[in-house]
Amino acid sequence: MQNTNTLNHPNFPGAHNIGRFQLPNGITVLAYSNMYSKSLTITGMLSSGGAWDPPDKTGTAHFTASMLLRGNANNNFQEIHEKLESVGASLTFSAGTKNTWFNGRSLVKDFPMLLALIFDSLTAPTFPEAYINRLRNQFLTGLIIRDQDTQEKASLEYDRALFGHHPYGIPVDGYPETIKNIQLEDLIRHHKTYSPQDALIAIAGALPLEQIEELVTSQFEAWDTVSPTSEPVFPEIHAPTQSIRIHVPIEGKSQSEIQLGTLGPARTSPDYYPAYLGNHVLGQFGLYGRIGKSVRNKEGLAYYAYSSLNALPETGSWEFNAGVNPQNVEKTIVLIVDEIKNYLERPVTKEELSDSQTHLIGRLPMSLESNAGIASALLSIERFDLGLDYFQSYADRILKITPEEILSVSNAYLDPEKLVIISAGANADHDH
């Protein structure tokens, strides 16, 4: 049995040493004091993202987040970057489907400056016109490159086919025609959806918890709550009722990308852990688990083949990927689907389960070796309501899962006759 003592080490983040506090304006902060380090990492998220974009202006949230470091009420573009570069600090903003994110890092002495910069960028960006046009051109170039990328194209088509009109099916970075439509007033309008209500901030690094709380409170309590913009109404997501097969032709490619799958469990679902362990056996462990063994080792068909669970707050996607020679696309799809069928017919072996449990439990401490790893984990704990003792109970949770439970949960999600199957790349000799 796996020795779980490492997960109960007194320095491990837990209810006894994670600071959690809430500001009157609705921001929730989780903090962890790591005095062995010389720096701090901050990561955070707001409830605002691509789902708020008008259909003819898809990419507005992404555009807005990318403009935040181009100037604010207290600093112009030059000043922002000089402040960061002169002390070796970093700060980025990005948008997802339902959230806008920020990540920053600095030495302890520069942390107040970093907090002020995050606050000014979120609350008082100026969106200078010169940078709007410059950024638009960068985005349009990026989209041309995206259209020639087999992995990107397969992934885009997969999301569209699986999630349909739900925002998860729409690329956050938009399309060339929608990026061309976005103007200054659209960025200003989208920025109004930013609010401290429900915002989460996680911080890990070399300051005592009281000091972190003091600094964050003094900087962020001035962010006034705004009357909430109504969250968009999201269409329901349904699993495919039959298999969907789409090939996206991209000429001149020597490799094709395959992405196939269906809906998976949400991160908050009790099905998540059995599916997570099952997926590890199926397409992650060692050289990509059973899928890798079958497609890569036995048949030599793929450069890589693996599976992954993409677990979101209210749904998820169970995905299978392979990179192959265009001539081997259909053969590889058949092999992957056959492997899924085999997996659904009988429980995973005790040995496979034990190996995966040992690996997943042993890997956890490594993910917490950096401030960035800890801050990211703290954010997930709050976002998915995992509990402050998440790390202490993790090993028990993983060790309790049985082969029968994995089989039952996997059969509830995976149906080999109802998969979204996408390939992107050069056409093989036969038509699809």
Residue pairs with C-beta under 8 A, 6 or more apart in sequence:
1 399
2 357
2 358
2 361
2 362
2 395
2 399
4 361
4 395
4 396
4 399
6 12
6 365
7 361
7 364
7 365
7 391
7 392
7 394
7 395
8 392
10 16
10 17
11 17
12 365
12 368
12 391
12 392
13 32
13 368
13 374
13 377
13 378
13 391
14 388
14 389
14 391
14 392
15 387
15 388
15 389
15 392
17 32
17 33
18 30
18 31
18 32
18 378
18 381
18 388
19 29
19 30
19 31
19 32
19 33
19 209
19 212
19 213
20 28
20 29
20 30
20 31
20 382
20 388
21 28
21 29
21 213
21 217
22 28
22 29
23 29
23 196
23 216
23 217
23 220
23 221
24 221
25 196
25 197
25 220
25 221
25 223
25 224
25 225
26 195
26 196
26 197
26 198
26 199
26 225
27 196
27 199
27 200
27 201
27 220
27 223
28 198
28 199
28 200
28 201
28 382
29 200
29 201
29 202
29 203
29 212
29 213
29 216
30 200
30 201
30 202
30 203
30 378
30 379
30 381
30 382
31 202
31 203
31 204
31 209
31 212
31 213
31 216
31 378
32 203
32 204
32 374
32 375
32 378
33 205
33 206
33 207
33 208
33 209
33 212
34 204
34 205
34 206
34 371
34 374
35 206
35 208
36 206
37 205
37 206
37 371
38 107
38 108
38 206
39 105
39 106
39 107
39 108
39 205
39 206
39 371
40 105
40 106
40 107
40 108
40 111
40 114
40 203
40 204
40 205
40 206
40 207
40 212
40 371
41 103
41 104
41 105
41 203
41 204
41 205
41 370
41 371
41 372
41 374
41 375
42 102
42 103
42 104
42 105
42 114
42 115
42 118
42 201
42 202
42 203
42 375
43 101
43 102
43 103
43 104
43 201
43 202
43 372
43 375
43 376
43 379
44 101
44 102
44 118
44 199
44 200
44 201
44 202
44 379
45 99
45 100
45 101
45 102
45 199
45 200
45 379
45 383
46 99
46 100
46 122
46 194
46 195
46 196
46 198
46 199
47 98
47 99
47 195
47 197
47 198
47 199
47 231
48 61
48 95
48 99
48 100
48 190
48 193
48 194
48 195
49 61
49 95
49 96
49 97
49 98
49 99
49 100
49 167
49 172
50 58
50 59
50 60
50 61
50 62
50 95
50 96
50 97
50 98
50 167
50 170
50 171
50 172
51 61
51 97
51 98
51 167
51 231
51 232
51 234
52 60
52 61
52 190
52 193
52 229
52 232
53 59
53 60
53 61
53 170
53 174
53 178
53 190
54 60
54 186
55 178
56 178
56 181
57 174
57 178
57 181
57 182
57 186
58 170
58 171
58 174
58 175
58 178
59 139
59 171
59 172
59 173
59 174
59 175
59 178
59 179
59 182
60 174
60 182
60 186
60 187
60 190
61 95
61 100
61 172
61 190
62 94
62 95
62 139
62 172
62 173
62 174
63 135
63 136
63 139
63 174
63 179
63 182
63 186
63 187
63 190
64 95
64 100
64 187
64 190
64 191
65 93
65 94
65 95
65 100
65 101
66 93
66 94
66 135
66 139
67 125
67 127
67 131
67 132
67 135
67 187
68 93
68 121
68 122
68 125
69 77
69 80
69 81
69 91
69 92
69 93
69 121
70 77
70 125
70 126
70 127
70 128
70 131
70 135
71 77
71 80
71 125
71 126
71 127
71 128
71 131
72 80
72 120
72 121
72 124
72 125
72 126
73 120
73 124
73 126
74 116
74 120
74 124
75 83
75 117
75 120
76 128
77 128
77 131
80 117
80 121
83 89
83 113
83 117
84 90
84 91
84 117
87 106
87 107
87 110
87 113
88 106
88 107
89 104
89 105
89 106
89 107
89 110
89 113
89 114
90 103
90 104
90 105
90 106
91 102
91 103
91 104
91 105
91 114
91 117
91 118
91 121
92 102
92 103
92 104
93 100
93 101
93 102
93 121
94 100
94 101
94 102
95 101
95 172
96 172
97 167
97 168
97 170
97 172
98 167
98 313
100 194
102 118
102 121
102 122
103 372
104 114
104 117
104 118
105 114
105 371
105 372
106 113
106 114
108 205
108 206
108 207
111 205
111 207
111 215
112 215
112 219
115 215
115 216
115 219
115 220
116 219
119 219
119 220
119 222
119 223
122 194
122 223
123 194
123 223
125 191
127 184
127 187
127 188
127 191
129 184
132 183
132 184
132 187
136 179
136 180
136 182
139 173
139 174
139 179
140 176
140 179
140 180
142 173
143 173
143 174
143 175
143 176
143 179
144 176
146 152
146 153
146 156
146 173
147 153
147 250
148 250
150 250
150 253
150 255
150 256
150 257
150 323
150 424
150 425
151 257
151 323
151 424
153 248
153 250
153 257
153 424
154 248
154 257
154 258
154 259
154 321
154 422
154 423
154 424
155 259
156 171
157 246
157 248
157 259
157 422
157 424
158 259
158 260
158 261
158 319
158 420
158 422
159 168
159 169
159 170
159 171
159 317
160 169
160 170
161 169
161 240
161 244
161 246
161 420
161 422
162 169
162 240
162 261
162 262
162 263
162 317
162 420
163 169
163 237
164 235
164 237
165 235
166 234
166 235
166 236
166 237
167 232
167 234
168 237
168 312
168 315
174 182
192 226
192 229
193 229
195 225
195 226
195 228
195 229
196 220
196 223
196 224
196 225
197 225
197 228
200 379
200 382
200 383
201 216
201 220
202 375
202 376
202 378
202 379
202 382
203 212
203 216
203 375
203 378
204 371
204 372
204 374
204 375
204 378
205 371
207 215
237 263
237 315
239 262
239 263
239 413
239 415
239 418
240 262
240 418
240 419
240 420
241 418
242 417
242 418
243 417
243 418
243 419
243 420
243 421
244 419
244 420
244 421
245 421
245 432
246 421
246 422
246 423
247 329
247 422
247 423
247 424
247 427
247 432
248 422
248 423
248 424
248 425
249 425
249 426
249 427
250 424
250 425
250 426
251 426
252 426
253 326
253 425
253 426
254 325
254 326
254 426
255 303
255 323
255 324
255 325
255 326
255 425
256 323
256 324
256 325
256 326
256 329
256 423
256 424
256 425
256 426
256 428
257 321
257 322
257 323
257 423
257 424
257 425
258 320
258 321
258 322
258 323
258 324
258 329
258 332
258 333
258 336
258 421
258 422
258 423
259 319
259 320
259 321
259 422
259 423
259 424
260 319
260 320
260 333
260 336
260 337
260 419
260 420
260 421
260 422
261 307
261 317
261 318
261 319
261 320
261 419
261 420
262 317
262 318
262 413
262 414
262 415
262 418
262 419
262 420
263 315
263 316
263 317
263 318
263 413
264 275
264 309
264 310
264 311
264 315
264 316
264 317
264 318
264 319
264 413
265 271
265 272
265 275
265 309
265 311
265 316
265 409
265 413
266 272
266 311
266 312
266 313
266 314
266 315
266 316
267 311
267 312
267 313
267 316
267 384
268 313
268 314
268 384
268 385
269 316
271 409
271 412
271 413
272 309
272 311
272 316
273 397
273 398
273 401
274 401
274 405
274 406
274 408
274 409
274 410
275 309
275 318
275 406
275 409
275 410
275 413
276 309
276 311
276 360
277 353
277 356
277 357
277 360
277 398
277 401
277 406
278 343
278 348
278 406
278 407
278 409
278 410
279 307
279 308
279 309
279 318
280 289
280 356
280 359
280 360
281 289
281 290
281 343
281 348
281 352
281 353
281 356
281 406
282 289
282 290
282 291
282 307
282 339
282 340
282 343
283 289
283 290
283 291
283 292
283 305
283 306
283 307
283 308
283 320
284 306
284 307
284 308
285 352
285 355
285 356
285 359
286 292
287 293
287 296
287 297
288 296
288 304
288 305
288 306
288 307
289 306
289 307
290 339
290 342
290 343
291 305
291 306
291 307
291 320
291 322
291 336
291 339
292 304
292 305
292 306
294 305
294 335
294 336
294 338
294 339
295 301
295 302
295 305
295 322
295 332
295 335
295 336
295 339
296 302
296 303
296 304
296 305
299 331
299 332
299 335
301 322
301 324
301 325
301 328
301 331
301 332
301 335
302 322
302 323
302 324
302 328
302 332
303 323
303 324
304 321
304 322
304 323
305 320
305 321
305 322
305 323
305 332
305 336
306 320
306 321
306 322
307 318
307 319
307 320
307 321
308 318
308 319
308 321
309 316
309 317
309 318
309 319
310 316
310 317
310 318
310 319
313 383
313 384
318 413
318 414
320 336
320 340
322 332
322 336
324 332
326 425
326 426
326 427
326 428
327 428
327 429
329 423
329 425
329 428
330 428
330 430
333 421
333 423
337 416
337 419
340 414
340 416
341 416
343 410
343 414
344 407
344 410
344 411
344 414
344 416
346 407
347 403
347 404
347 406
347 407
348 403
348 406
348 407
349 403
350 403
353 401
353 402
353 403
353 406
357 398
357 399
357 401
360 398
361 394
361 395
361 398
361 399
364 391
364 394
367 373
367 377
368 374
368 377
368 391
377 390
377 391
380 386
381 387
381 388
381 390
387 393
423 432
